[in-house]
């Protein structure tokens, strides 16, 4: 006869094996990812009960044995993917990993200590706690190098690079990504190579090198599909959509974003679902469909709050505020932008703070306060210049120009629109170029320079016809009127 403790221990070992098998199935990629998550959902009740028993034994010093610690570590490693997708990050997943990390240190499983530190870094980055994430990744990197765990070293370098992108440290990000890519290629780690290309794409997009970003993302997508990495495929599809949106191709962006959303929902990856919904909202906004944009940003906001994702909550609030400002509803936009700025400051997302400050400026201009809007746009410009974000600078300069027009400062407005047009052309932002060209054309038209105005207007009309924008016909008619005059 087994004692009650021995019976529970046998059950715990069985369900640890179940969790491990599910994790291995997930790692096969492709359709096995969805199947593995369905299996996890079926077994979750028993897995949760087993984890609760293990933690109770760990807390009971009389029953705390190395065997209990080994199982806590094995469960955390087995659920590295499913745990991220199925547990609340702040209240459930982080405590699970922290307890497993303590156990791994007690039983001296150094490689797993490194893994669990990286998992904690992922969890904190997910929640927008970038400085905490960096600390965990750096500790993980030290251990990976100590024990010559080359794949772990590449992953830690890649993750540190992601944090550098979020903090605007371009040189640091490039250094880490290049090191990670070199290691993955040297050891033939195809999946790691794909992730490295995805991260290089992220960095290129941040620097406004959009064609380089597309090339890197396409390499990442090929590898993700080749290796059956469904989660990575969903992320890179959304990133491709974002680049096409930033280059002024919203319909092409939606093509990629809809594929990403389908994968996110199949995997029940709520963070990716929220991100993709928000990016789709921006694409619809670029098409002038602001009510659709508001609905999508609201859905993203609800998801972010439900899963405790502060970074995406801040993004959603800012995008939602901007959409309301475009409809002239400053009274709705201002509190949303204010809250977005506060969250960005709390989580130290300086680049995101810059965008939210500019969105608040748009709302203040809509309220009839152009001087305050000008101050806010200049603050935003300073932040984005510090982060070398050329695309963002161009968009903020357009907002600044519009505020200057409202304030009656025609010379400053013209200079802002001219700089915005130059930047948009440099980074391949056709939408930004169209917006800046239209405003410059209006200024030239009022100054009697009709031919110059028409040339600028044609940039806008050609672009609007290309994307089938609802304003295309009205703007084309106005250009004909200017030509006749």
C-alpha positions, -999 to 999 in steps of 0.1 A, spaced: 0 0 0 12 35 -8 9 63 17 -12 93 9 19 113 2 33 86 -22 0 84 -40 -1 122 -45 35 121 -57 28 94 -83 -1 115 -95 21 145 -97 47 126 -118 20 114 -141 6 149 -148 41 163 -151 46 138 -179 13 149 -194 24 185 -193 57 176 -209 41 157 -237 18 186 -244 48 210 -245 66 187 -269 35 186 -291 34 224 -291 71 226 -301 63 205 -333 46 236 -346 20 239 -373 -15 225 -365 0 206 -335 1 239 -317 -37 242 -317 -40 205 -308 -16 209 -279 -35 238 -264 -68 219 -267 -52 190 -248 -38 214 -222 -73 229 -217 -87 194 -212 -61 185 -186 -58 219 -169 -80 211 -139 -58 182 -129 -25 201 -137 -36 230 -115 -46 207 -87 -12 189 -89 7 222 -89 -13 234 -59 -4 201 -40 33 205 -49 33 241 -36 16 230 -4 43 203 1 70 228 -6 55 251 21 54 222 45 90 218 56 84 182 68 74 171 33 97 194 13 120 171 -6 143 174 -36 118 153 -55 91 181 -50 116 207 -62 125 186 -93 88 184 -102 82 221 -97 110 228 -122 99 202 -147 63 216 -147 76 252 -153 98 241 -182 71 218 -197 46 248 -196 70 274 -211 46 279 -240 12 268 -227 18 286 -194 25 318 -212 -7 315 -232 -31 301 -206 -23 317 -173 -27 353 -161 8 367 -164 9 388 -132 -11 368 -107 -4 332 -119 25 327 -144 51 349 -127 46 333 -92 48 298 -108 82 307 -125 95 324 -93 88 293 -72 103 270 -98 134 292 -100 139 289 -62 135 251 -66 160 249 -94 185 268 -74 180 244 -44 185 213 -65 214 230 -85 199 227 -120 219 255 -134 207 252 -170 171 254 -158 180 284 -136 190 301 -168 159 291 -186 136 302 -158 153 336 -156 147 340 -193 110 331 -188 107 357 -161 123 382 -185 97 373 -211 69 377 -186 80 411 -174 86 423 -210 51 411 -218 38 434 -189 59 463 -201 84 461 -171 114 465 -194 141 472 -168 131 441 -148 132 421 -180 167 433 -188 179 422 -154 165 387 -158 179 384 -194 213 396 -183 214 370 -155 203 343 -179 230 353 -204 257 350 -177 246 314 -169 243 304 -205 279 314 -211 291 298 -179 277 264 -189 283 268 -227 246 266 -234 249 282 -269 211 282 -278 204 299 -245 231 325 -251 216 333 -285 181 336 -270 192 359 -242 211 381 -266 180 383 -288 158 392 -259 182 419 -247 181 433 -282 143 435 -280 145 454 -248 170 479 -264 145 485 -292 118 494 -267 142 517 -249 154 534 -281 189 520 -278 195 514 -315 232 505 -312 227 481 -284 198 464 -302 219 460 -334 248 446 -314 227 420 -296 207 409 -327 239 405 -348 255 384 -322 224 362 -318 220 357 -356 257 348 -359 254 321 -332 222 306 -347 238 304 -381 270 288 -367 251 260 -349 224 256 -376 196 267 -352 170 274 -379 142 285 -356 165 309 -337 178 323 -370 142 330 -379 136 349 -347 168 369 -352 157 380 -387 123 390 -371 141 412 -346 163 427 -372 132 436 -391 118 453 -360 150 474 -357 150 484 -394 113 495 -391 122 516 -361 150 533 -380 126 539 -410 144 514 -433 112 499 -444 123 478 -474 151 463 -452 125 455 -426 102 438 -451 131 417 -464 141 406 -428 104 399 -420 100 378 -451 130 357 -442 116 352 -407 82 342 -422 97 316 -445 116 300 -415 86 302 -392 64 283 -418 93 259 -426 97 250 -389 59 251 -380 64 279 -356 28 291 -355 32 317 -328 62 333 -345 43 332 -378 14 351 -363 38 378 -349 58 383 -381 26 385 -402 14 413 -379 48 430 -382 47 428 -420 12 443 -418 25 471 -396 54 479 -421 30 480 -450 7 503 -430 36 526 -422 46 528 -459 10 538 -468 -4 505 -480 -33 499 -455 -52 474 -477 -20 452 -481 -14 457 -444 -49 443 -436 -42 413 -457 -13 403 -434 -31 415 -402 -62 393 -409 -39 362 -412 -22 372 -379 -55 376 -362 -67 342 -373 -35 326 -359 -38 346 -326 -74 334 -321 -66 298 -330 -38 298 -304 -58 319 -279 -28 343 -278 -46 373 -264 -16 396 -264 -10 390 -302 -48 393 -307 -49 427 -290 -18 440 -309 -32 429 -342 -66 444 -336 -49 477 -327 -28 476 -359 -59 468 -379 -76 498 -363 -47 520 -375 -50 506 -410 -87 514 -411 -80 549 -398 -56 553 -427 -85 545 -450 -106 572 -433 -128 546 -416 -126 560 -381 -156 543 -365 -143 509 -375 -109 520 -361 -125 530 -328 -143 496 -325 -110 478 -330 -90 499 -306 -117 495 -280 -115 457 -284 -78 459 -280 -81 480 -249 -105 455 -233 -81 426 -240 -51 445 -227 -69 453 -194 -82 417 -191 -47 402 -193 -29 430 -174 -8 441 -204 1 477 -195 21 484 -227 -8 475 -250 -33 493 -227 -12 524 -231 -10 519 -269 -47 513 -272 -56 544 -252 -34 566 -273 -47 552 -306 -83 555 -294 -77 591 -283 -62 599 -317 -91 584 -335 -116 604 -315 -95 635 -322 -98 629 -359 -136 629 -355 -133 663 -337 -143 647 -303 -116 663 -282 -136 658 -250 -133 620 -255 -98 621 -268 -80 642 -242 -86 619 -211 -77 589 -232 -44 604 -243 -36 617 -207 -41 581 -193 -19 567 -221 9 591 -213 7 582 -176 10 545 -184 39 550 -208 57 570 -181 50 543 -154 65 515 -176 93 538 -189 83 534 -226 97 567 -237 91 562 -274 55 553 -268 52 583 -246 63 605 -275 35 592 -297 9 596 -270 21 632 -263 16 640 -300 -18 624 -300 -27 646 -271 -15 676 -292 -39 666 -320 -67 664 -294 -58 699 -280 -58 713 -316 -92 698 -321 -103 715 -289 -91 749 -302 -59 752 -283 -32 752 -310 -5 768 -288 -6 740 -263 -7 715 -292 25 730 -307 43 726 -273 32 690 -271 42 682 -307 77 697 -300 80 675 -269 71 645 -289 96 654 -317 124 657 -292 117 622 -278 114 606 -313 146 622 -324 164 609 -294 151 574 -304 162 579 -341 126 572 -351 124 588 -386 90 576 -395 75 589 -363 92 622 -367 76 627 -401 41 620 -388 45 643 -358 58 671 -381 25 669 -400 6 672 -367 28 702 -357 22 718 -391 -15 716 -387 -13 731 -352 8 760 -366 -18 766 -392 -45 768 -366 -23 793 -346 -20 814 -378 18 808 -382 20 800 -419 58 801 -422 63 775 -394 35 754 -408 51 754 -443 85 744 -428 70 716 -408 51 702 -438 82 705 -460 103 685 -434 75 660 -431 74 655 -469 112 650 -470 112 625 -442 82 606 -456 100 602 -490 132 591 -472 115 563 -453 90 553 -480 59 566 -461 34 572 -490 6 582 -467 27 606 -448 40 621 -480 4 625 -493 -8 642 -461 22 666 -461 19 673 -498 -18 682 -495 -12 707 -467 18 722 -486 -3 725 -517 -30 744 -498 -4 769 -485 10 774 -520 -25 778 -534 -33 806 -510 -1 823 -520 -10 823 -557 15 795 -566 -11 774 -584 12 753 -605 33 743 -575 1 736 -555 -13 713 -583 19 693 -585 17 687 -547 -20 679 -548 -14 653 -575 9 633 -551 -21 631 -527 -48 623 -552 -27 597 -569 -21 580 -536 -57 582 -525 -69 567 -558 -43 539 -553 -57 529 -519 -93 538 -528 -96 564 -501 -131 580 -497 -116 615 -501 -100 608 -535 -129 620 -556 -135 652 -536 -98 661 -536 -95 654 -574 -124 678 -580 -107 705 -559 -74 700 -579 -94 706 -612 -109 737 -597 -74 751 -588 -61 743 -623 -90 762 -639 -83 792 -617 
